[in-house]
């Protein structure tokens, strides 16, 4: 891993934004709205990609980033 002075992690930490009619699967052209309506946003391993900030921090530490150089920037969704 390349060492940096500081690492910035920008995210909403709330998962993906709501899909529009233009969002479709690249595999089978299914509507993202219909696909996402079938799963719970906060239900762990799903297509919403929800990961709260504490989970992200934990995963970043597991990846070997030094704790004293990490800056997490929460953006509004």
C-alpha positions in Angstrom: 0.0 0.0 0.0 1.2 3.5 -0.8 1.5 5.6 2.3 -0.1 9.0 2.3 -0.1 11.9 4.8 -3.8 11.5 5.3 -6.6 9.4 3.8 -10.0 11.0 3.1 -13.1 8.8 2.8 -16.1 10.7 1.3 -19.5 9.0 1.4 -23.1 9.5 2.7 -22.7 6.2 4.7 -26.4 5.7 4.0 -26.3 3.6 0.9 -27.2 4.5 -2.7 -29.6 7.2 -3.5 -33.1 6.3 -4.8 -33.1 5.1 -8.4 -34.8 6.9 -11.2 -36.6 5.4 -14.3 -33.3 5.6 -16.1 -31.6 3.2 -13.7 -31.7 -0.4 -15.1 -29.6 -3.5 -14.8 -26.9 -3.8 -17.4 -27.3 -7.6 -17.4 -31.0 -8.0 -18.0 -32.4 -4.5 -18.4 -34.6 -4.9 -15.3 -35.7 -1.7 -13.6 -33.6 -0.7 -10.5 -36.8 0.6 -8.9 -38.5 -2.8 -9.1 -35.3 -4.6 -8.0 -34.7 -2.4 -5.0 -38.3 -2.6 -3.9 -37.8 -6.3 -3.2 -35.1 -5.8 -0.6 -34.8 -3.9 2.7 -32.3 -1.0 2.6 -30.9 -1.7 6.0 -30.7 -5.5 5.6 -27.0 -6.0 5.4 -25.8 -7.6 2.2 -28.0 -6.3 -0.5 -27.9 -4.1 -3.6 -28.6 -0.9 -1.7 -24.9 -0.9 -0.6 -25.8 0.4 2.8 -22.9 0.5 5.2 -23.0 2.8 8.3 -19.9 4.8 9.0 -18.8 2.6 11.9 -18.8 -0.4 9.6 -16.8 1.5 7.0 -14.3 2.6 9.7 -13.9 -1.0 10.8 -13.4 -2.3 7.3 -10.8 0.5 6.5 -8.9 -0.6 9.6 -9.0 -4.3 8.5 -7.6 -3.2 5.1 -4.5 -1.8 6.9 -5.0 2.0 6.7 -3.4 3.7 9.7 -6.1 4.9 12.2 -4.3 8.1 12.9 -4.3 9.2 9.2 -8.0 8.5 8.3 -10.5 11.3 7.9 -14.2 10.3 7.2 -16.3 12.9 5.6 -20.0 12.3 5.7 -21.8 13.9 2.8 -25.5 14.5 2.6 -27.4 12.2 0.3 
